Amino acid sequence: MLTERLLRGVLVLLLGMVCLTAEAEASDFSVDRVALRLHEGIYHLDADMRLSLSREMQRALNNGVPLAFVLEFELYEPRRLVWDEQVARLTQEYVLRFHALSKRYLVFNRNTEQQQSFADLQTALAALGHVDGLPVLDQALLEPGRRYVARVRIGLDAGELPVPLRVKSFFKRAWKAHSPWVELTLVRP
């Protein structure tokens, strides 16, 4: 009886350790703050996102595999009896690389073709997760007084990975990296 309890206790402990290891291996992406502000007839997106790479993703990055990220913005007009109508969609694409010779992390914005260099991964991820004043929508596309729903998320673009890693991304949790959608309501004045 005592050995059976001891065996159960050991199994529960091992299962807990496996779960903790799986959590440590998983990536974690979230949108912590999002806002739209109107300036000269254009809505601009401000957002702060938290990006945490799994150990396997960090290892691949440090071994020369570039990681592509996509920031998605969508605007819908909610309707009652039929599907919501999509008013606008914008994607912002980034590539994170490790430059082995200089030991620096590079963040390349594919849309603007600007590149930034960072001394460590955490600083590069923080910069990648901070969006300030991204023009996303012309106010003229919106009807005055109507209610719209904007939503934002960021994620790893698994389609940009080398084929062996792309296959892994379908099955391994360590390669699943998308934040949930974060929504906000917009009413044109």
ABEGO torsion letter per residue (X at the ends): XAAAAAAAAAAAAAAAAAAAAAAAABBBBBBABBBBBBBGGBBBBBBBBBBBBBAAAAAAAAAGBBBBBBBBBBBBBBBAABBBBBABBBBBBBBBBBBAAAGBBBBBBAAAGBBBBBABAAAAAAAAABBBGBBABBAAABBBGBBBBBBBBBBBBAAABBAAAAAAAAABAAABBBBBBBBBBBBBX
